[in-house]
Amino acid sequence: MFYIDTSVIVAYYCPETLSETVEQLIVKIKQPAISHLTEIELTSAISRKIREKNLSQADGNRILTQFKSHIEQEFFRRLSIEYKHFQMGKTWISQFNTPLRLLDALHLAVASSYNLTLLSTDLQLLESAKLIGVDISTIP
């Protein structure tokens, strides 16, 4: 089972260099896992793309509607972020040996607690995952 990082979700829904590769991977995964955090991060990424004029507002709304539809159809397995995930993230960050950021720590904690392989395009997140022992998979 795979936990899909927001960087992959953005490439899946928005036109990017890796979009075609990401789409081929995601459709092969049976019910990829995401967290509730992914939903707001995708919305934030779309908002940024619209503000930077890399995406129209109409396209942004279409993407969010499609994502919501995929959520409702249970294409993704949605995992809740719990108190224990905050504690795991805090423990990892307080080791001071990774470039781990707060939201990434939460993603890693969710992936780790469900024994899922993290699929990400974020090199800093992947490096942190390696350092703390979370199983990773990269986009070829």
N, C-alpha and C positions, 0 to 999 in steps of 0.2 A: 504494500500500500504506500501511496505517496501523499505527502503534504505539499501543496503547491503554494509557493511564495507569491506575493503580490507582483513581483517583477515579471513572473511568468504569466500571471493572469492579465496584466496590462498588455503584454505582447500577444496574448491570445485574442483579446477584444479590440485592440487598437493596431492600426497599421504601423509596424516597426520592422526592422531588419530581420529579426528572428521569428516573426509572426508565423510564417509558413512551417518552419521546423517545430515551433511550439504547438501549433494546431495538430500536426501529425502525431506528436507525442501524447498530448492530452486526450485525444479521441481514443487512444489505445488503452488508457488507464481506466479501469472500472471504478467509478465514483471517486475521483480524486478528492482529497480532503483539503479544506480551507478552514479558517477561523472567522469569527465575526469581525475581527480586526481587518481582515482582507477586504470586507465590504466597504468600510470607510476609507481604507487606503486606495482602493480602486477609484472611488468617487473623488478623492483628493487628486489623484493622478490625472483623471479626466478634466477636472477643474483647471489644473495647471496647464494642460495641453490646450484648453480653450483660451485661457488668458494669454498664453504665449502664441496664439494664432496657429497652432499646429493641428487643430481640430475645430470643426464648427460646433456651435451649440446644438444644432440639430443632430449631428453625428454623436455628440456626447450623450444626448438624451436617448438616442437609439441604442447606444452601447449599454447604458445603464438599464434600459428596459429589457434588453436581451439578457443581461446578467441576472436581473431579477427573475426573469422567466426561467432561466437555468436553475436558479436557487429553488424556485417553486416546483420545478419538475424533478428535483433532487438529483440533478446531474452531478452536483458536488455534495460531499458529506461535510456538513457544517459542524465544527467543533467549538464548544464554548471555551472562553478563557476564564480560568478559575483562580482563586487566591494562590493556590499552589504554584501556578505558572508564574505569577509575579515573584514569588519567593525563589523559584528556580532561577529566573532571570536576574534577580538581585544578587544571588550567590555567584553566578557566572561573571557578572559585571564587576563585582567586588574582588575578583581574583586579579584584576588589573593586567591581565596578560592577553587580552583580545581587543580588537577595535569594535566590540559589540555595542550596538546602540539599543536603546530601550525597546522600541517596537520590534526590532529584530530578535531581541532576547525573548520576547513573548512568543513570536513565531517559533523559535527554536524550542522553547519550553513545551509548547503544544505538540510539536512534532516528536520531541523526545518522550514525553509522557505517554503517547499513544504508540511508541515504537514505529514511527513512520519515517520513510526516507524523504528528506527535504529535496525538492526540485526547485532550483533557483537560477537566475542569471546574475545575481548580485554577488560579485567576487568577494567583497568584504564580508558578507553574510556567510558565504561558503567557507571562507578561511576561518571565521569564528566557529562555525559548526564543526569543522575538523578539529580545532583545538580543544573543544569541549566534548567531543566524541559523539556527535549526532551524525547519523548516516546521511550521506549526500549523494545527489545525482546531478550532473551538469547537463546543459543543453549542448549537444554536439556542434 
